[in-house]
Amino acid sequence: MNVSSFSTALMKASDELSGTAPQGSAAARVYSVLRAQIISLELLPDTTLVRSDIANAFGVSQSPVREAIQRLEQEGLVISYPQSRTVVSKIDVTHARETQFLRLGVELEVAQTLARTSDRVLLAPATRLLRMQKLAGEDRDIAEFNTLDRLFHLSLFEAAGVRALWHLISDRSGHIDRLRRLNLPDPGKIAEVIRHHEDMLSAIGSGDASAVEMAVRTHLSGTLASVQKIMDQYPQHF
């Protein structure tokens, strides 16, 4: 993405989110928008982030922009070269594997916790989100499907009473999330995700610990199992 395209995309995102984004510091708002654009691949690896353009787009000074970029650097989503420029990083597969290892351990416990409870009402939000996700899949609305996917998993963490752990993992998930975004348009991938979500809810609802573990492991291993194919298809991202 060239500088002109970057500026246009940034202005559009800022305008769209200005009336709907959660209230917070200017740095938090800048960070939220930039991170979303990086994760969605609207800002591709090696895109130069022009700090003055970012500041102008949000109507802020460069101080909150620096703070937002520092947060993105801590996540490994951007790289800043001293006295030079800041660019979107390439996808780090090692980082993606580490994050997935962490998420698998936590989400297995979340699912097992829900399977042990007799209150199946806790699964109602996830069930509703899955219905919505099916509709987004039928429409091939990748962005909406991806948003509902995240909300589906978040709802399980909320049902287990550990919402904060979802956000802890999510804050580390920039690289694996970009991998998933590249993988999602593949033929059959959307149907596979839907099937996996159905299997997870069915296993949790049955209280079968072995089925729960198999369903969660199968679902969360999908993208990394295809990582070489993804890298071969999109070498410029790595």
N, C-alpha and C positions, 0 to 999 in steps of 0.2 A: 504494500500500500504506500503510495507516495504522500508527500506532506500535504498536498492540497486535498486529497481524498481523506486523509486522517482528520484534517481540520473540519471538513464537511460532516463526517460521521460523528465527530465529537460534539459539534454544535447541535446536531439532530438529537443525539442521545441526551444532552443536557436539557434541551427544550422539552423533550418527552417526559423526562423524569422530574422536572422542576416542580410540578404540581402534585406528584404522587409519591416521591421518595420520602422515606422516614426522616423526621427532623433530626438534626445532629450537626456536628461541626462541619465547616466547609471542607476540611481535609477528609472527613469521613465520606462526604458526598462525592468528592472527586475520586477518592479511592474506590467507592462502590461502583461508579460508572465505568471507570477504567478497567477494573477487575472483570466486570460483566462482559465488557467488549473483548477482553483478552480470552476469557473462558469460551465465549461464543465463537471465537475465531474471526470476529469482525475486525479485530486488530491482529494481524498475522505475525508470526515470528519474524524478527528483524525489522519490524515497523519502527521508525524513529518517533519517539514521543517528544513533541516540541513544547517545552514548558510554557513558553509565552502564549502559544495558541491555546493550551489547556486553561491557563489563567483567564484569558480573554473569553473563552467559551463559557466559563462558570461565573465570570464577573468577580473574580477574587484576585488577591495578590499572589505572588509566586511562593509565599511561605506555606500555605496549605497544600499547594501542588507538590512542593518538596517533601512535605510530610507524607502525602499519599504515595508518592513514588518510593519513599523509604520503606513503607509497609509492603509495597509490591516487591521490592528488592528482597525483603526478608523472606517472602514466600518463594523467591526464585522465579518470579514471573517477568521481571524486567532486569536488565543489566545496565548500570550507569558507568560510563567511562569518564574519569576525572577530566575536567576542563574540555570535554568533548560532547558526548551525546548520551541519551538514554534510549535503549531499544527493547522491544519485547523479546523475551528469551525464547529459545527453541524448547521443545518438549523434552523434559528429562525423564527418561524411562525408568532409571534407577529410583528417582524420587517417587514416581508413580507407583512402583512396586512396593516401596516402603509404606506409603500412605494406604495402599490397598491392604497390606498386611495388618496395619492398625485397624482399619475399618472392619475387616473380616472378623477379627477377634471381638470387637465391640458389638457389631451387629448380630453375630451369632448369639451372644449373651442376651441382647435385646429380644430376639425372636424366641429364645428358649424361655425367657422370663414371661413373655406374653402367652406362650404355650402352656405354662404352668398355672395360669390364672383361669378362673371359671367365668370371668366377666368378658364375654365375647362382644359386648357393646363397645369395648375399647378398639375393636377393629373396624367399626363403622366408618370413621373418617378415611382410612386407607381403602376400604371397599368403594366408597364414593369417588375417591380420587382415581381409582383404577378404571371405573366406568368412564370418567372424563378422559382419561389417558387413551382408552380405546377409541373414543371419538376423534381425538387429536391424531391418532395413528391412522385412522381411516381417511382423514383429510390430508395426511402427509405433512402436517404442520410440525416440523422438527423442533422449532423453538418452543412451541406450547407443549409438545410431548416431553421435551427435556425438562421444562419447568415442573410439569406434573410428576415426572419421575422423581425429582428431588423432593417434592412435597409428599409423595407417597412414602418415601423412606423416613422423612422427618416425622410424619404422623406416627410411625411405629416407635420411634424414639420418644415422642411425646406420650404415647400410650404406656410406655414402660417407665415414664417419669424421669427420663434422662435427656431432656431436650438439649441441655447445655453441651452434652457430649457430641451431639450431631454438629453443632456449630464449631466445636473444637476440631473435629475431623474435617469439616467442610473448609475451614480456614487453611488446611494443609493440602487441599485436593485440587489445586489449580492444574497440575500437570496431568493427573489421571482424568480430570474432567475434560480437558482438551482432547485426550485420547478418545474418550467416549464420544465426544462431539464428531470426531472424524469417523468413528465406527458406526454411528447411528444410521446414516443414510444407506448403508450396505443393504442389498436385497435380503429380506427376511429378518433383519435385525430387530425392527420394531415389533414384529410378531413374536420373536423370541423373548424380548423383554416382557411383553404382556403375559406370555405363557409362564415365565419365571415368577412374575408377581402373583399370578393366580396360584401357582404351586406353593409359594410362600404362605399366602393367606390360608390356603387349604390345609397345609401342614400345621400351621399355628393353631387353626381352629380345631383340628383333630387332637391336639395335645401330644402328637407323636414326636418325641425328641429326635429320633433318628431321621425322620422325614424332614423335620425342620432344618437340621444341620445340612442334609443333602441339598435341600432347596436353596438355602442361603449360599452355600459354597458354590453351587452351580451358577447361580445368578451373578455373584460378585467376581467370578473368575473369567467371565465371558470376554471382556475387552482385552485383558492381558493375554489371554490365550491366543488372541488374534493380532498381537502387537507386531510381529514380524510382517504380516500381510499389510497392516496399516502403514508401517514404515516404508515398505516397498512401494506402496501406492502414493504416499505423500512424503517423499524424502526431504523436501524443502522445509518441513516442519521440525526436523530432528537434527 
